[in-house]
Amino acid sequence: GETAGFLLVLFAGLPLYFAQTVVDGVLKGLGNTRRPMRHALLSNALVVALDPLLIHGLGLGVPGAALATVAARGVTLAVAVRALPRTKEARPASPCTAAELVRAGLPMSGDFLARALVGMALVDIVATFGTTALAGYGVGQKVMLAGVMVFYALRQAALIRTARGEPAGRPVVTGLTAGV
């Protein structure tokens, strides 16, 4: 019931999520890791603000939580797309082939798929406790995600620098220091 309504809205918004991921990937590939971090923070802040408004304020319940996520991703995508023309970084000298992209991205897609499946299972379990518990869980998850974005951005920056043959410093130390 409630889980299906949540997932129906969330899955309908997947194209926005994937488009946002592509735009941020382009920016990261150009060496701009700051904008994707700002985009992630914007998206998470919007979700945290929209969740209570849509769930309780407008009385949409569980689907309101998913709608908040989709709306936040849509706004963030619009902001990110506007950032692309202003990006002045040089393009890479040699583009990757499709096979190289698949070889590099496939393991990462498995990681994200596993996280998504576990997340869906947890939502299903929490949904058995009712709408309020599920809404609280959703808000808590989104706040937690905002907190881990610092670690994620530092990891991404280190990976990009390493892939370009640039020194990455000590990303673990930097990440832990930033997290503290």
N, C-alpha and C positions, 0 to 999 in steps of 0.2 A: 503494500500500500504506500506508505510514506517514502520508503526507500525508492520505490519505482518512480514516484513523482519527482523526487530529488534528482535521480539519475537521468530521467527523461529530459529535464531542463538542462542539466549539466552536459549531457552528451550532445544536445542540440548546439551548445556553445563551443564544442571542440574545435570547429574551424577557426574560431577567434583565437583560441589557445595556440593552435599550430601556427597560424599566421604570425602571432606575437613572437613565438619561438624562432621563426625564420628571420623576422626583422632583427631581433636581438642577436641572432647568430651572425647575420651579416655585419652588424655593428662590431661584434666581438672579433670576427674575422678581420675586420679592418683595424683592429687594435684598440677600439673604443670600448672599454669595459665599464666605464662610468655610467653611460646612458642606460645600458641594460639593468644595472643595479638600481638606478633611479626608477626605471620602469617597474621593476619588481616591487620596490618600496611603495610606489604610487598604487599599483594594483592591490597590494595587501592592505594599505591604508583605506582604500575605497571599500574593500570587502568588509573590513572591520566596522566601518561607518555604516555601510548599507545593510549589513546583516540584521541588526536590531530593528532598523527602519522597515525593512521589507517583511521580516518574520513576524514582528509584533505590531509595529506602527501601522502597517497596511493590512495586517492580518493574513498574510500569505502562507504562514507556517513554514513547513520544511521546504517546499518548492521555492519559497522566498530566499532561503539561504543559497540555493543553487542559482537563482536569478541574480542575486547580489554578486556572486562570483563571475557569472557571464557578463553582467553589465560592467563590472570593474575591468575585466579583460578587454571588452570592447572600447572603453574609454582609453585604456592604456595603449591598445593597438593604434588608435587614432593619434595619440601623442607620439608614439614610436615612429609611425610612418612619416609624420611631419619632421622628425629628426633626421631622416635619411638624406634629403637633399642638402641639408646643412653640414653633413659629414664631409670633412675635407681630407680625411686620411687617404693615402695612396692605395690603389688596388694591388693585390698580390701579383708578383711578376708571372708566376706560372699557375694557372688554374688547375684544380684537381679534376680528375676524371670521375664519372659517376661511380665506377667500381671502387675507387679510392674512398669516396664519400660513404658508400655503403659499408665498406670494410671498417672504416673508422667509427661510423655511427651505429652499426648494428648492435654491438655489445651495450652501448649506452641506451639504445631503445629497449633492450631486455631489462635493464635496470629500472627504467621508468615504467615499463609494463608491470614488473613485479611490485613496484611501489603502488601503482594504481590499483592492482588487484587486492593487495593487502588493505589499502585504504577503503575500497568498496566493501570488503568483508567486515571491516571495523564499523563502517557506517551501518551495515545491516544488523550487526550485533547491538550497537547502541540504539538503533531505532526500536528495538524491542522494549526499551525503557520509556518510550513515549516521545512526543514532539519536543517538549522542553529539554529533555536530556539530549536529544539529537541536535537541536539548535545550539545548545551550550557546547556540545562536543565540536560542532562545526566552527563556531566562533573561536574556541580554544585552539583548534588545529590551525586556523588562519593566523592567529596571533603568534603561535609557535613558529609557523613558516616565516613570518616577518623577521623573527629573531635569528633564524638560521641563514637568512639571506647574506649576511656579512661573510659567513664562512663559505657559502656558495660562490659569491663574487670573487673572493680571494683565490679560491681553487681555480675558477675559470681564468682569472688573470695569469696565474702561474702556468696553467696548461697552455694558454695562448703564447706566452713568452717562451716557454720551453719548446713548443712546436716551431717557433721562428728562430730557434737557436740562440735566443737571448738569455742572459742569466735571470733566473727567477728568484734569487735570494733564498730565504728560508720560509716558504709559505706556511708550513705547519706552525712555526713560532709566531709569525705574523697573524695567522688566523686565530690561534689561541689567545694571543694578546688582545686582538680586536674583540673577541668574544667575551673576554673577562671585562 
